[in-house]
Amino acid sequence: MSIINNALSGSLAAQAAINTTSQNIANLQTKGYTRQGVLLSAVAPATGSGGPGFGVEVSKLLRYSDSYKNQQLWRANSELGLRTQSQPYFTQLERVMGDEQTSLSNGVDQFFRALNAAGVDPVSTPLRQQVLTAANAMAQSFNSIYNVTRQQQVSITQQRDAMLPQLNTLSANIAALNNRISQAASLGTNTSALVDERDRAIDSIANLVSVEVLEQPDGSRSVSLRSGQPLVVGNLAGTMAMNTSTTPASLELKFAGTTFGLDDTKVGGQLGGIGDFEKNTLQPLQQSLLDMANQLATKVNTTLAAGYKPDGLPGTATPGTALFSFNATGTGGILGLVPGIQAQDLAFSSNGAPGDSKNLQDLIAIKGQPITLASIGTVLVGDADTQLVGKLAIDSGQNQSLLETASTIRQQSEDDWAATSSVNKDEEAINLVEFQNMYQANMKVIAVANTLFDATLALF
């Protein structure tokens, strides 16, 4: 009897829907799970038949996913990774360089303040010793801040070395999942769980570098860098690494026997964030610190060499010697006092006479002289640190603002994705009740059909 067949198809369809609903409810708290559903279709009657039809069938399992929302989610994660990685470095530099006690401004001011104080009595040993003490303190300020930048350089290198294997592993996983999804789809197997796993891997890789994702007809996804170089195509994956044979080391991508050179400041994500900070903030700042220390030391040493120590009459006094030693490599500090220098070695006099302090006045005037720094151009010695800190604050503030924006956009993207793809327990509860009622109703139809069949048999 067709009534029994129709009711049986309805009960089987209801069972499939209940199974799907139970899977959704079971994964209510599973991160990245995409909810599923069933598409029910009426089975049409046979050609030439006047009957109502042959029940219902499950045409396919649905996966509630929006490609546009997925792309927005991944792009937002790339921008968030870009801004997140550099902000701790900005914050540390601001804190160190802006501190009243450890800043370069404080060290420079203390040095020139000691020179001014020595003008009261240029031959006073305590005042001269105070100049040496202030000069050493200023040198240590340079060394301390430069050491922070070197430590940040090491940290960036370590982070990059940790990110690249992670990125390569994710690329290989996506390629493997592409292969499994294509094979499963060709056999008619539900691939929703595999696609969810692949989407999570793509989201993770998007946090490391900016990517573009293209859906292929076989169900696989091609992943490429924002600049076009391929990371994953089908079941093939590329590898990224630093080429240490170049100076400085350069970022490269190898894919299917081809090597692509990359600009690590433009790859986006966390990798691009630390690359951009390293090249456009940290290295210029390091060079500016070297420039400032070198030029300040040169000016002071040149001025001292033009004067005389207070150890004789004009014509018999000893010429001045250097106060600072500069180390361009930065190993052990970039600035220090010349070993063995004593208070009486400071050449404050222009002619060696005890009361003369013209050369001391020339030293004091250095604070108002210009120097040229890599990151900010030409500035006065006394204003150099303020300018450096100011530029750092502007860059940090801009990054902080963009970080807040990126966080907001990422949250909105997650909310948009959830509106389409996440499990809603209230909706699933309603579905559970509806499909339960559907199943019970079809069972009632089967019961009625049995009653009619029994009644028919009783007539004979």
C-alpha positions as CSV (number, residue, x, y, z in Angstrom):
1,M,0.0,0.0,0.0
2,S,1.3,3.5,-1.0
3,I,0.1,5.0,2.3
4,I,2.5,2.8,4.2
5,N,5.4,3.6,1.8
6,N,4.7,7.3,2.1
7,A,4.6,7.2,5.9
8,L,7.7,5.1,6.0
9,S,9.6,7.6,3.9
10,G,8.4,10.4,6.2
11,S,9.5,8.6,9.3
12,L,13.0,7.9,7.8
13,A,13.3,11.6,6.7
14,A,12.3,12.7,10.2
15,Q,14.9,10.3,11.7
16,A,17.6,11.8,9.4
17,A,16.6,15.3,10.5
18,I,16.6,14.3,14.2
19,N,20.1,12.8,13.7
20,T,21.3,16.0,12.1
21,T,19.8,18.1,14.9
22,S,21.4,15.9,17.6
23,Q,24.8,16.4,15.9
24,N,24.3,20.2,16.0
25,I,23.3,20.1,19.7
26,A,26.3,17.8,20.5
27,N,28.6,20.4,19.0
28,L,27.0,23.4,20.6
29,Q,30.3,24.4,22.2
30,T,32.7,23.1,19.5
31,K,34.8,26.0,18.2
32,G,34.5,26.5,14.4
33,Y,31.7,23.9,14.0
34,T,29.3,24.7,11.2
35,R,25.7,23.7,11.7
36,Q,24.0,21.3,9.4
37,G,20.5,20.6,8.2
38,V,18.5,18.4,5.8
39,L,16.9,19.3,2.5
40,L,13.6,17.4,2.2
41,S,12.0,17.0,-1.3
42,A,8.7,15.5,-2.2
43,V,8.9,12.3,-4.4
44,A,6.7,12.9,-7.5
45,P,4.3,10.3,-8.7
46,A,5.2,8.1,-11.7
47,T,4.5,9.3,-15.2
48,G,0.9,8.9,-16.1
49,S,-0.1,8.2,-12.5
50,G,-2.9,10.2,-10.9
51,G,-1.7,9.5,-7.4
52,P,-0.4,12.1,-5.0
53,G,3.2,10.9,-5.0
54,F,5.5,8.5,-3.2
55,G,6.4,10.4,0.0
56,V,9.5,12.4,0.8
57,E,13.2,11.9,0.5
58,V,16.3,13.6,2.0
59,S,17.8,15.2,-1.1
60,K,21.1,16.3,0.6
61,L,22.6,17.4,3.9
62,L,23.1,21.1,4.1
63,R,26.0,23.0,5.5
64,Y,25.1,26.5,6.6
65,S,28.2,28.4,5.4
66,D,28.6,31.8,3.7
67,S,31.8,32.1,1.6
68,Y,31.8,35.9,1.8
69,K,31.6,35.9,5.6
70,N,34.4,33.3,5.8
71,Q,36.6,35.5,3.7
72,Q,35.8,38.6,5.9
73,L,36.6,36.5,9.0
74,W,40.0,35.5,7.6
75,R,40.9,39.0,6.4
76,A,40.0,40.5,9.8
77,N,42.2,37.9,11.5
78,S,45.2,38.9,9.3
79,E,44.8,42.6,10.2
80,L,44.4,41.7,13.9
81,G,47.6,39.6,13.8
82,L,49.4,42.4,12.1
83,R,48.6,45.0,14.7
84,T,48.8,42.7,17.7
85,Q,52.4,41.5,17.3
86,S,54.0,44.9,17.1
87,Q,52.1,46.7,19.9
88,P,54.1,45.1,22.9
89,Y,57.3,46.3,21.3
90,F,56.0,49.8,20.9
91,T,54.8,49.8,24.5
92,Q,58.1,48.6,25.8
93,L,60.1,51.2,23.9
94,E,57.7,54.0,24.9
95,R,58.1,53.0,28.6
96,V,61.9,52.8,28.5
97,M,62.6,55.9,26.4
98,G,59.9,58.0,28.1
99,D,61.0,57.2,31.7
100,E,62.2,60.4,33.4
101,Q,65.2,58.6,35.0
102,T,66.4,56.4,32.2
103,S,65.6,58.5,29.2
104,L,68.3,60.0,26.9
105,S,66.9,63.5,27.6
106,N,67.7,63.1,31.3
107,G,71.2,61.8,30.6
108,V,72.0,64.6,28.1
109,D,70.5,67.3,30.4
110,Q,72.5,66.0,33.4
111,F,75.7,66.0,31.4
112,F,75.3,69.6,30.2
113,R,74.1,70.7,33.6
114,A,77.3,69.4,35.1
115,L,79.3,71.3,32.4
116,N,77.4,74.5,33.4
117,A,78.1,73.9,37.0
118,A,81.8,73.5,36.3
119,G,81.8,77.0,34.8
120,V,81.7,78.4,38.4
121,D,85.2,77.1,39.0
122,P,86.7,75.4,35.9
123,V,89.7,74.0,37.8
124,S,87.7,72.6,40.7
125,T,88.4,68.8,40.9
126,P,84.9,67.9,42.5
127,L,83.1,69.8,39.7
128,R,85.3,68.2,37.0
129,Q,84.6,64.8,38.6
130,Q,80.9,65.6,38.5
131,V,81.2,66.1,34.7
132,L,82.9,62.7,34.4
133,T,80.1,61.1,36.5
134,A,77.4,62.7,34.4
135,A,79.2,61.8,31.2
136,N,79.3,58.1,32.3
137,A,75.6,58.2,33.3
138,M,74.7,59.6,29.9
139,A,76.7,56.9,28.2
140,Q,74.9,54.3,30.2
141,S,71.5,55.8,29.2
142,F,72.5,55.3,25.5
143,N,73.7,51.8,26.2
144,S,70.7,50.8,28.2
145,I,68.2,51.9,25.6
146,Y,70.2,50.5,22.7
147,N,70.4,47.2,24.6
148,V,66.6,47.1,24.8
149,T,66.4,47.5,21.0
150,R,69.0,44.7,20.6
151,Q,66.9,42.4,22.9
152,Q,63.8,43.3,20.8
153,Q,65.7,42.3,17.7
154,V,66.5,38.9,19.2
155,S,62.9,38.5,20.3
156,I,61.6,39.3,16.8
157,T,64.1,36.7,15.2
158,Q,62.9,34.1,17.7
159,Q,59.3,34.8,17.0
160,R,59.8,34.6,13.3
161,D,61.7,31.3,13.7
162,A,58.7,29.9,15.6
163,M,56.1,31.2,13.2
164,L,57.5,29.8,10.0
165,P,57.4,26.1,11.0
166,Q,53.9,26.7,12.3
167,L,52.8,28.3,9.0
168,N,54.4,25.5,7.0
169,T,52.6,22.9,9.1
170,L,49.3,24.6,8.6
171,S,49.9,24.8,4.8
172,A,50.7,21.0,4.7
173,N,47.5,20.3,6.8
174,I,45.3,22.3,4.4
175,A,46.8,20.5,1.4
176,A,46.2,17.1,3.1
177,L,42.6,18.1,4.0
178,N,42.0,19.2,0.4
179,N,42.9,15.7,-0.7
180,R,40.7,14.0,1.9
181,I,37.7,16.3,1.1
182,S,38.0,15.7,-2.7
183,Q,38.2,11.9,-2.2
184,A,35.3,11.8,0.3
185,A,33.1,14.1,-1.9
186,S,33.6,11.8,-4.9
187,L,32.2,8.9,-2.8
188,G,29.2,10.9,-1.6
189,T,30.5,11.1,2.0
190,N,29.5,14.1,4.1
191,T,32.6,16.3,4.3
192,S,31.3,18.9,6.7
193,A,33.6,18.0,9.6
194,L,36.7,18.0,7.2
195,V,35.7,21.3,5.8
196,D,35.3,22.8,9.3
197,E,38.8,21.5,10.2
198,R,40.2,23.1,7.0
199,D,38.5,26.4,7.7
200,R,40.0,26.5,11.2
201,A,43.5,25.8,9.6
202,I,42.9,28.6,7.1
203,D,41.8,31.0,9.9
204,S,45.0,30.1,11.8
205,I,47.3,30.7,8.8
206,A,45.4,34.0,8.1
207,N,46.5,35.2,11.5
208,L,50.1,34.6,10.5
209,V,50.0,36.0,7.0
210,S,47.4,37.7,4.8
211,V,45.9,35.2,2.4
212,E,43.4,34.9,-0.4
213,V,41.3,31.8,-0.7
214,L,39.7,30.4,-3.8
215,E,37.2,27.6,-3.9
216,Q,37.8,24.9,-6.5
217,P,35.2,22.7,-8.3
218,D,36.5,19.5,-6.6
219,G,35.9,21.0,-3.2
220,S,39.5,21.9,-2.5
221,R,40.7,25.4,-1.7
222,S,43.7,27.2,-3.1
223,V,45.4,29.5,-0.6
224,S,47.8,32.2,-1.8
225,L,49.6,35.2,-0.2
226,R,48.0,38.6,-0.6
227,S,50.7,39.4,-3.2
228,G,49.8,36.3,-5.3
229,Q,52.4,33.7,-4.5
230,P,50.8,30.2,-3.9
231,L,50.8,28.6,-0.5
232,V,48.5,25.7,-1.2
233,V,47.1,24.4,-4.5
234,G,45.2,21.1,-4.3
235,N,47.3,18.6,-2.3
236,L,50.5,20.6,-2.9
237,A,51.8,23.0,-0.1
238,G,54.7,25.5,-0.2
239,T,57.2,26.2,2.6
240,M,58.4,29.6,3.8
241,A,61.8,30.1,5.4
242,M,64.5,32.8,6.0
243,N,67.4,32.7,3.6
244,T,70.4,33.3,5.8
245,S,72.9,33.3,3.0
246,T,71.9,36.9,2.2
247,T,72.7,39.9,4.3
248,P,70.4,40.7,5.8
249,A,68.5,37.4,5.9
250,S,65.5,37.5,3.5
251,L,62.1,35.7,3.5
252,E,61.5,33.2,0.7
253,L,58.6,30.9,-0.3
254,K,59.3,27.6,-2.2
255,F,56.5,26.0,-4.1
256,A,56.7,23.2,-6.6
257,G,60.4,23.8,-7.3
258,T,60.0,27.6,-7.7
259,T,61.4,30.0,-5.2
260,F,59.7,33.4,-4.6
261,G,61.4,36.2,-2.8
262,L,59.1,38.0,-0.3
263,D,59.0,41.4,1.4
264,D,58.4,40.4,5.0
265,T,57.0,43.9,5.7
266,K,54.1,43.3,3.3
267,V,53.0,39.7,3.9
268,G,50.5,40.8,6.6
269,G,49.5,38.9,9.7
270,Q,51.8,38.4,12.6
271,L,54.7,37.7,10.3
272,G,54.2,41.0,8.5
273,G,53.6,42.9,11.7
274,I,57.0,42.0,13.2
275,G,58.6,42.5,9.9
276,D,57.2,46.0,9.4
277,F,58.1,47.0,13.0
278,E,61.6,45.6,12.6
279,K,62.3,47.4,9.3
280,N,60.4,50.6,9.7
281,T,60.6,51.3,13.4
282,L,63.2,49.3,15.3
283,Q,66.1,49.5,12.8
284,P,65.7,53.2,12.1
285,L,65.6,53.8,15.8
286,Q,68.7,51.8,16.4
287,Q,70.5,53.7,13.7
288,S,69.3,57.0,15.2
289,L,70.7,56.0,18.6
290,L,74.0,55.2,16.9
291,D,74.0,58.5,15.0
292,M,73.2,60.5,18.1
293,A,75.9,58.8,20.2
294,N,78.5,59.0,17.5
295,Q,77.9,62.6,16.6
296,L,77.6,63.8,20.2
297,A,80.8,62.0,21.1
298,T,82.6,63.4,18.1
299,K,81.5,67.0,18.9
300,V,82.6,66.7,22.5
301,N,85.9,65.0,21.7
302,T,86.7,67.5,18.9
303,T,86.0,70.4,21.2
304,L,88.1,68.9,24.0
305,A,91.0,68.3,21.6
306,A,90.9,72.0,20.7
307,G,91.5,73.0,24.3
308,Y,94.1,72.5,27.0
309,K,94.3,70.8,30.4
310,P,94.9,73.1,33.4
311,D,98.5,72.0,33.9
312,G,100.6,74.9,32.7
313,L,100.9,78.3,31.3
314,P,99.8,79.2,27.7
315,G,102.2,77.6,25.3
316,T,103.2,74.9,27.8
317,A,99.8,73.3,28.7
318,T,99.0,69.8,27.5
319,P,96.4,69.6,24.7
320,G,93.0,68.0,25.5
321,T,92.2,64.4,25.0
322,A,88.9,62.6,24.0
323,L,86.3,61.9,26.7
324,F,84.0,59.4,24.9
325,S,84.7,56.2,23.0
326,F,82.1,55.1,20.4
327,N,81.4,51.5,19.4
328,A,79.4,51.2,16.2
329,T,78.9,47.4,16.6
330,G,76.9,47.9,19.8
331,T,78.5,44.9,21.5
332,G,79.1,45.8,25.1
333,G,77.5,49.2,24.6
334,I,77.7,51.9,22.0
335,L,79.1,54.7,24.2
336,G,81.6,54.8,27.0
337,L,84.3,56.9,28.6
338,V,87.9,56.7,27.4
339,P,89.6,54.2,29.7
340,G,91.8,55.9,32.3
341,I,90.5,59.4,31.8
342,Q,90.8,61.6,35.0
343,A,89.1,64.8,36.1
344,Q,92.3,66.8,35.4
345,D,92.3,65.6,31.7
346,L,89.2,67.7,30.8
347,A,90.4,70.5,28.6
348,F,88.1,73.4,29.6
349,S,90.7,76.1,28.8
350,S,91.4,77.4,25.4
351,N,95.0,78.4,26.3
352,G,95.9,76.4,29.5
353,A,95.4,79.4,31.9
354,P,93.7,78.2,35.1
355,G,91.0,80.9,34.9
356,D,90.2,80.5,31.3
357,S,86.9,78.6,30.5
358,K,86.3,79.4,26.8
359,N,86.6,75.8,25.7
360,L,84.1,74.8,28.4
361,Q,81.7,77.3,27.0
362,D,82.2,75.7,23.6
363,L,81.3,72.4,25.1
364,I,78.2,73.8,26.7
365,A,77.2,75.2,23.3
366,I,77.1,71.7,21.7
367,K,73.7,71.2,23.2
368,G,72.3,73.7,20.8
369,Q,74.1,72.4,17.7
370,P,72.4,70.3,15.0
371,I,72.9,66.6,14.4
372,T,71.4,64.3,11.7
373,L,69.5,61.2,12.7
374,A,68.3,58.4,10.4
375,S,64.6,58.4,11.5
376,I,63.9,62.1,12.0
377,G,66.5,64.1,10.1
378,T,68.4,67.1,11.4
379,V,67.6,68.3,15.0
380,L,69.4,70.0,17.8
381,V,71.3,67.8,20.3
382,G,69.1,69.0,23.2
383,D,65.9,68.2,21.2
384,A,67.0,64.9,19.6
385,D,65.6,62.5,22.3
386,T,62.3,64.4,22.5
387,Q,61.9,64.1,18.8
388,L,62.7,60.4,18.8
389,V,60.2,59.7,21.7
390,G,57.6,61.9,20.0
391,K,57.8,60.0,16.7
392,L,57.7,56.7,18.6
393,A,54.6,57.8,20.4
394,I,52.9,58.8,17.2
395,D,53.7,55.5,15.6
396,S,52.6,53.6,18.7
397,G,49.4,55.6,19.0
398,Q,48.6,54.9,15.4
399,N,49.2,51.2,15.8
400,Q,47.1,51.1,18.9
401,S,44.2,52.8,17.2
402,L,44.4,50.4,14.3
403,L,44.6,47.5,16.7
404,E,41.4,48.6,18.4
405,T,39.8,48.9,15.0
406,A,41.0,45.5,13.9
407,S,39.7,43.9,17.1
408,T,36.3,45.5,16.5
409,I,36.2,44.3,12.9
410,R,37.2,40.8,13.9
411,Q,34.5,40.6,16.5
412,Q,31.9,41.8,14.0
413,S,33.1,39.2,11.5
414,E,32.8,36.5,14.1
415,D,29.3,37.7,15.0
416,D,28.4,37.7,11.3
417,W,29.8,34.2,10.8
418,A,27.9,33.0,13.9
419,A,24.6,34.4,12.6
420,T,24.8,32.0,9.7
421,S,27.0,29.1,10.7
422,S,26.9,28.6,14.5
423,V,24.5,26.4,16.4
424,N,21.5,28.2,18.1
425,K,20.2,25.9,20.9
426,D,16.8,27.5,20.8
427,E,16.4,26.9,17.1
428,E,17.7,23.3,17.4
429,A,15.2,22.7,20.3
430,I,12.4,23.8,18.0
431,N,13.7,21.6,15.2
432,L,13.9,18.6,17.6
433,V,10.3,19.0,18.6
434,E,9.0,19.5,15.0
435,F,10.8,16.5,13.6
436,Q,9.7,14.4,16.6
437,N,6.2,15.4,15.8
438,M,6.8,14.6,12.1
439,Y,8.1,11.1,13.1
440,Q,5.2,10.4,15.4
441,A,2.6,11.6,12.8
442,N,4.1,9.2,10.2
443,M,4.0,6.4,12.8
444,K,0.3,7.2,13.3
445,V,-0.3,7.0,9.6
446,I,1.3,3.6,9.5
447,A,-0.9,2.5,12.4
448,V,-4.0,3.7,10.5
449,A,-2.8,1.9,7.4
450,N,-2.5,-1.3,9.4
451,T,-6.0,-0.9,10.9
452,L,-7.4,-0.4,7.4
453,F,-5.5,-3.4,6.1
454,D,-6.8,-5.6,9.0
455,A,-10.4,-4.4,8.3
456,T,-10.0,-5.3,4.7
457,L,-8.9,-8.7,5.5
458,A,-11.8,-9.2,7.9
459,L,-14.3,-8.7,5.0
460,F,-13.1,-12.0,3.6
